[in-house]
Amino acid sequence: MMRRPPGERGAALLTVLLLVAVMAVIAATALDRLTLATRIAGSAATVDQGRAYSFAAEQIALRRVADLVGRDPAKLTLAGDWLGRDFVLPLPGGEGRAKLADANNCFNLNSLVAETAPGRFSQRAGSMRQFGELMTLLGIDPGQAQAIAGAAADWIDSDSNEGPLGAEDNAYRAMPGAYLPANRKMADVSELRAVRGVTPKIYAQLKRWICVLPATEPVRLNVNTLAPEQAPLIAMLVPGEITLGDARAALAARPAGGYGSSVRFWEAAPFEGFDPPTDVAEQAGVTSRWLSLTTNVTMGDGFLTAVSLIDANGGAPSAGLAPPTIVRRDWGEAD
C-alpha cells in the first residue's frame, strides 16, 4: 500500500468540496433563473388578463356613451352623473376602476393647422391666437406664448417656411442633439416638449389644458360639461375681449339642464352686450364628440392603466348616426 506524502493528504476531500461548491453555484443560478422566468411568465399572464379586463371596460363604456348620446344627440350634459365619476368593476382576484372625461374640453394642439388636402397642413391663424391667449391667461409671458404658438404651428404644418414667430428645420438643427420638426399632426401631447421655447415649467403649466385629437378642426368646447375653473378655455376664444370672471360666471350660471345651444350660452347675463363672431361663437358648443376613458386594473401586485379615446359620433358627421367607437388606446400612465 502506497503512502501519500504528508503534503498531499486531504487533496481528494478538497476536490470533492470544490465540486460541491461549483454544483451549488450552478444550482442556485439555475433556480434563480427559473424563479425569474416564472415571475416573468406570471407577469405576462397578469398583463394579458388586465388588458382583457380593460377591453371589457371599454365595451361597457361604449354602451354607456351610446346611451348618453341617444338621450339627446343635439346636447350632452352632466345628467346621469357620468363625468369624472369612478365606476368600480369587481373582478376575480382584483378590481377595476373606469372613469369617463370630456376630451373636447381642452386645447387640441392639432387645431393649430387646417388640413387643406389629405396629409397637407397649413397654419390656422385664429387657433394660434387662441393658443397664445390661453398661455397668457395661465401666467406665461405674452411674448413667450406667441412664440410657442408660432413654433408649435410650424412643427405641425407641412411646409418648411418659418412663420413670423415660428421655427423650422434650421432652428432645430442648431440645438444640442439636433433634430427636425415632425411636419405632421401630433400623436401625443408630450410632443409639445420638443417644440422650441417649451420649457419643463411651461409644459407643466399647460399639460392639463391641452390635448391631441385626431381631427384638425378648430377647438369646439362643450359649455354643458365645462367646470367654472376651466374658464380660461372660454376666455381664450376671443383674445382680450372676455374676462376670466365673466367666463367663470357664465359657466357657474349654467341651467340645471344645460344650455340648449351656443346662442343661449352667449346670451347669458355675464356676456350681455357681447356679440362674438359666428365662427368663434360656435366653438362654445353643447355637444361632445370626443370622450376619454381611463381604466385602472389591479390584480394582486399587478397594476395596469389604459387611456382610450372614444369618438361618440362613430366617425359620422354628427351624433346618433353611428355607434361610438374607440379610435386610440394608450397603455400606462401619462408622462
C-alpha positions as CSV (number, residue, x, y, z in Angstrom):
1,M,0.0,0.0,0.0
2,M,1.5,3.3,-1.1
3,R,1.9,6.1,1.4
4,R,1.0,9.6,0.3
5,P,3.4,12.3,1.0
6,P,2.2,14.4,4.0
7,G,1.7,17.5,1.7
8,E,-0.9,15.6,-0.4
9,R,-3.2,14.5,2.4
10,G,-6.8,15.8,2.1
11,A,-6.5,16.6,-1.7
12,A,-9.4,14.3,-2.5
13,L,-11.6,15.9,0.1
14,L,-10.7,19.4,-1.3
15,T,-11.6,18.2,-4.8
16,V,-14.9,16.9,-3.6
17,L,-15.7,20.1,-1.7
18,L,-14.8,22.2,-4.8
19,L,-17.1,20.1,-6.9
20,V,-19.9,20.5,-4.4
21,A,-19.3,24.3,-4.3
22,V,-19.4,24.6,-8.1
23,M,-22.6,22.4,-8.3
24,A,-24.2,24.6,-5.6
25,V,-23.5,27.8,-7.5
26,I,-24.8,26.2,-10.7
27,A,-27.9,25.0,-8.9
28,A,-28.5,28.4,-7.3
29,T,-28.1,30.2,-10.6
30,A,-30.5,27.8,-12.3
31,L,-33.0,28.2,-9.5
32,D,-32.7,32.0,-9.7
33,R,-33.3,32.0,-13.4
34,L,-36.2,29.6,-13.1
35,T,-37.8,31.9,-10.4
36,L,-37.3,34.9,-12.7
37,A,-38.8,33.1,-15.7
38,T,-41.7,32.1,-13.6
39,R,-42.3,35.6,-12.4
40,I,-42.0,37.0,-16.0
41,A,-44.5,34.4,-17.2
42,G,-46.8,35.3,-14.3
43,S,-46.5,39.0,-15.0
44,A,-47.2,38.5,-18.7
45,A,-50.3,36.5,-17.8
46,T,-51.4,39.2,-15.4
47,V,-50.9,41.9,-18.1
48,D,-52.8,39.9,-20.6
49,Q,-55.6,39.4,-18.2
50,G,-55.5,43.1,-17.2
51,R,-55.8,44.1,-20.9
52,A,-58.7,41.7,-21.4
53,Y,-60.5,43.4,-18.5
54,S,-59.6,46.8,-19.9
55,F,-61.2,45.8,-23.2
56,A,-64.3,44.7,-21.4
57,A,-64.4,48.1,-19.6
58,E,-64.3,49.8,-23.0
59,Q,-67.3,47.8,-24.2
60,I,-69.2,48.8,-21.1
61,A,-68.2,52.4,-21.6
62,L,-69.2,52.4,-25.3
63,R,-72.7,51.2,-24.3
64,R,-72.8,53.9,-21.7
65,V,-71.8,56.6,-24.2
66,A,-74.3,55.4,-26.7
67,D,-77.0,55.7,-24.0
68,L,-75.8,59.3,-23.2
69,V,-75.8,60.3,-26.8
70,G,-79.1,58.6,-27.5
71,R,-80.9,60.7,-24.9
72,D,-80.4,63.8,-26.9
73,P,-77.9,63.8,-29.9
74,A,-78.0,67.6,-30.0
75,K,-76.9,68.1,-26.4
76,L,-74.6,66.4,-23.9
77,T,-75.0,67.5,-20.3
78,L,-73.9,66.3,-16.9
79,A,-77.2,64.4,-16.4
80,G,-76.5,60.9,-15.1
81,D,-73.5,61.9,-13.0
82,W,-71.1,60.4,-15.5
83,L,-68.3,62.9,-15.8
84,G,-65.3,62.1,-13.7
85,R,-67.1,59.5,-11.7
86,D,-65.2,56.3,-10.7
87,F,-67.2,53.2,-11.8
88,V,-66.0,50.2,-9.9
89,L,-65.7,46.9,-11.7
90,P,-65.4,43.9,-9.4
91,L,-63.0,41.4,-10.9
92,P,-61.9,37.8,-9.8
93,G,-58.8,38.4,-7.8
94,G,-58.7,42.1,-8.3
95,E,-60.6,45.3,-9.0
96,G,-61.1,47.6,-11.9
97,R,-62.0,51.3,-12.0
98,A,-63.1,53.2,-15.0
99,K,-63.7,57.0,-15.4
100,L,-65.1,59.0,-18.3
101,A,-64.0,62.5,-19.1
102,D,-64.9,65.0,-21.8
103,A,-62.0,65.1,-24.2
104,N,-63.4,68.1,-26.0
105,N,-62.7,70.5,-23.2
106,C,-59.1,71.2,-23.8
107,F,-57.0,73.0,-26.5
108,N,-56.4,70.5,-29.3
109,L,-52.8,71.2,-30.5
110,N,-53.7,69.7,-33.9
111,S,-56.2,72.6,-34.4
112,L,-53.2,74.9,-35.0
113,V,-53.4,73.7,-38.6
114,A,-56.0,73.1,-41.2
115,E,-55.9,70.0,-43.5
116,T,-56.1,71.6,-46.9
117,A,-55.5,68.3,-48.7
118,P,-55.0,64.7,-47.5
119,G,-51.8,64.8,-45.4
120,R,-51.2,68.5,-46.2
121,F,-51.5,71.0,-43.3
122,S,-51.4,74.8,-43.3
123,Q,-51.4,77.1,-40.2
124,R,-54.7,78.4,-38.8
125,A,-54.1,81.9,-37.6
126,G,-57.2,82.1,-35.4
127,S,-56.2,79.0,-33.4
128,M,-52.7,80.3,-33.0
129,R,-54.0,83.5,-31.4
130,Q,-56.3,81.4,-29.1
131,F,-53.4,79.2,-28.0
132,G,-51.3,82.2,-27.3
133,E,-54.1,83.8,-25.3
134,L,-54.6,80.6,-23.3
135,M,-51.0,80.5,-22.3
136,T,-51.1,84.2,-21.3
137,L,-54.2,83.6,-19.2
138,L,-52.3,80.8,-17.4
139,G,-49.5,83.2,-16.5
140,I,-47.0,82.6,-19.3
141,D,-45.2,85.7,-20.6
142,P,-47.2,87.0,-23.7
143,G,-44.1,87.2,-25.9
144,Q,-43.1,83.6,-25.0
145,A,-46.7,82.5,-25.5
146,Q,-46.9,83.9,-29.0
147,A,-43.5,82.4,-29.9
148,I,-44.5,79.0,-28.7
149,A,-47.8,79.1,-30.6
150,G,-46.0,80.0,-33.8
151,A,-43.3,77.3,-33.3
152,A,-46.0,74.7,-32.5
153,A,-47.9,75.5,-35.7
154,D,-44.6,75.3,-37.7
155,W,-43.9,71.9,-36.0
156,I,-47.2,70.5,-37.5
157,D,-47.6,72.3,-40.8
158,S,-46.3,70.7,-44.0
159,D,-44.0,73.4,-45.3
160,S,-40.5,74.3,-44.3
161,N,-41.1,78.1,-44.2
162,E,-40.8,79.8,-40.8
163,G,-43.8,81.8,-39.7
164,P,-43.3,85.3,-38.2
165,L,-42.6,83.8,-34.7
166,G,-42.1,80.1,-35.8
167,A,-39.3,77.7,-36.0
168,E,-38.4,75.2,-38.8
169,D,-35.5,72.9,-39.7
170,N,-32.7,75.4,-39.2
171,A,-33.8,76.4,-35.7
172,Y,-33.8,72.7,-34.6
173,R,-30.6,71.8,-36.4
174,A,-28.8,74.5,-34.3
175,M,-29.9,72.9,-31.0
176,P,-27.9,70.4,-28.9
177,G,-28.8,67.0,-30.1
178,A,-30.1,68.4,-33.4
179,Y,-33.4,67.1,-34.7
180,L,-36.2,68.2,-37.2
181,P,-39.8,69.2,-36.7
182,A,-42.4,66.5,-37.5
183,N,-44.4,68.3,-40.2
184,R,-47.4,66.2,-39.4
185,K,-50.2,66.0,-36.8
186,M,-49.1,65.4,-33.2
187,A,-49.7,62.0,-31.8
188,D,-49.3,62.8,-28.1
189,V,-49.2,66.0,-26.0
190,S,-45.7,65.1,-24.9
191,E,-44.5,66.1,-28.4
192,L,-45.0,69.7,-27.4
193,R,-41.9,69.4,-25.2
194,A,-39.8,69.2,-28.4
195,V,-41.1,72.5,-29.7
196,R,-38.8,75.4,-29.4
197,G,-39.4,77.6,-26.3
198,V,-41.3,74.9,-24.4
199,T,-39.5,74.5,-21.0
200,P,-40.4,71.8,-18.4
201,K,-42.0,74.5,-16.3
202,I,-44.2,75.8,-19.2
203,Y,-45.1,72.2,-20.2
204,A,-46.2,71.5,-16.6
205,Q,-48.4,74.6,-16.7
206,L,-50.0,73.6,-20.0
207,K,-50.4,69.9,-19.6
208,R,-53.9,69.8,-18.0
209,W,-55.2,72.3,-20.6
210,I,-54.0,70.8,-23.8
211,C,-54.7,67.6,-25.7
212,V,-54.1,65.9,-29.1
213,L,-57.2,64.8,-31.0
214,P,-57.2,63.0,-34.5
215,A,-59.1,65.9,-36.1
216,T,-57.7,69.4,-37.0
217,E,-60.9,71.3,-36.8
218,P,-60.9,74.4,-34.6
219,V,-61.4,73.8,-30.8
220,R,-65.1,73.1,-30.0
221,L,-65.8,73.1,-26.3
222,N,-68.9,71.8,-24.5
223,V,-70.2,74.5,-22.2
224,N,-72.5,72.0,-20.6
225,T,-69.7,69.9,-19.2
226,L,-67.0,72.6,-18.6
227,A,-66.4,73.4,-14.9
228,P,-66.2,77.0,-13.8
229,E,-62.4,76.6,-13.0
230,Q,-61.9,75.8,-16.7
231,A,-62.9,79.4,-17.6
232,P,-59.6,80.1,-19.4
233,L,-60.8,77.9,-22.2
234,I,-63.8,80.1,-22.8
235,A,-61.8,83.4,-22.3
236,M,-59.2,82.3,-24.9
237,L,-61.8,82.1,-27.7
238,V,-61.9,85.9,-28.2
239,P,-58.5,87.1,-27.1
240,G,-58.6,90.2,-24.9
241,E,-62.4,90.6,-25.0
242,I,-63.7,88.0,-22.4
243,T,-62.6,88.3,-18.8
244,L,-62.0,85.2,-16.7
245,G,-64.6,86.4,-14.3
246,D,-67.3,86.7,-17.0
247,A,-66.4,83.2,-18.4
248,R,-66.5,81.7,-14.9
249,A,-69.8,83.3,-14.1
250,A,-71.4,82.1,-17.3
251,L,-70.3,78.5,-16.5
252,A,-71.5,78.8,-12.9
253,A,-74.9,80.1,-14.0
254,R,-75.5,77.2,-16.3
255,P,-79.1,75.9,-16.1
256,A,-79.7,72.5,-14.5
257,G,-80.5,71.0,-17.8
258,G,-77.6,72.7,-19.5
259,Y,-77.5,75.3,-22.2
260,G,-79.7,74.4,-25.2
261,S,-77.4,75.9,-27.8
262,S,-74.3,78.1,-28.1
263,V,-76.6,81.0,-28.8
264,R,-78.2,80.5,-25.3
265,F,-74.7,80.4,-23.8
266,W,-73.6,83.7,-25.3
267,E,-76.9,85.3,-24.2
268,A,-76.0,84.6,-20.5
269,A,-76.1,87.6,-18.3
270,P,-72.2,87.9,-17.9
271,F,-71.9,88.3,-21.7
272,E,-74.6,91.0,-22.0
273,G,-73.9,93.2,-25.0
274,F,-71.2,91.0,-26.3
275,D,-71.6,89.6,-29.8
276,P,-68.8,87.2,-30.8
277,P,-68.1,86.4,-34.5
278,T,-70.2,83.5,-35.7
279,D,-67.3,81.0,-36.2
280,V,-66.0,81.8,-32.7
281,A,-69.4,81.6,-31.1
282,E,-69.9,78.1,-32.5
283,Q,-66.7,77.0,-30.7
284,A,-68.7,77.1,-27.5
285,G,-70.9,74.2,-28.3
286,V,-73.2,72.0,-26.3
287,T,-72.2,68.5,-27.5
288,S,-69.1,66.4,-27.2
289,R,-67.6,64.3,-30.0
290,W,-64.6,63.1,-28.1
291,L,-64.6,61.4,-24.7
292,S,-61.7,59.7,-22.8
293,L,-61.9,56.6,-20.7
294,T,-59.3,55.9,-18.1
295,T,-59.2,52.3,-16.8
296,N,-57.2,51.1,-13.9
297,V,-57.0,47.4,-13.3
298,T,-55.4,45.9,-10.1
299,M,-54.7,42.2,-9.9
300,G,-52.6,41.1,-6.9
301,D,-49.4,43.0,-7.1
302,G,-50.1,43.9,-10.8
303,F,-51.4,47.3,-11.9
304,L,-52.4,48.3,-15.4
305,T,-53.6,51.7,-16.7
306,A,-55.3,52.3,-20.1
307,V,-56.5,55.6,-21.6
308,S,-58.9,55.2,-24.5
309,L,-60.2,57.9,-26.8
310,I,-63.8,57.5,-27.8
311,D,-65.4,59.0,-30.9
312,A,-69.0,59.4,-29.7
313,N,-70.1,60.1,-33.3
314,G,-68.6,56.8,-34.5
315,G,-66.9,58.6,-37.4
316,A,-70.3,60.0,-38.6
317,P,-70.8,63.8,-39.2
318,S,-73.0,64.1,-36.1
319,A,-74.0,62.2,-33.1
320,G,-76.6,59.4,-33.2
321,L,-75.9,58.3,-36.7
322,A,-73.4,55.6,-35.8
323,P,-72.4,53.7,-32.6
324,P,-69.4,55.2,-30.6
325,T,-66.0,53.7,-31.4
326,I,-62.6,53.5,-29.8
327,V,-60.1,55.5,-32.0
328,R,-57.0,55.4,-29.9
329,R,-55.7,53.5,-26.9
330,D,-52.6,54.3,-24.7
331,W,-51.2,51.8,-22.2
332,G,-49.5,53.1,-19.0
333,E,-49.7,56.3,-17.1
334,A,-49.1,59.6,-19.0
335,D,-45.7,61.3,-18.7
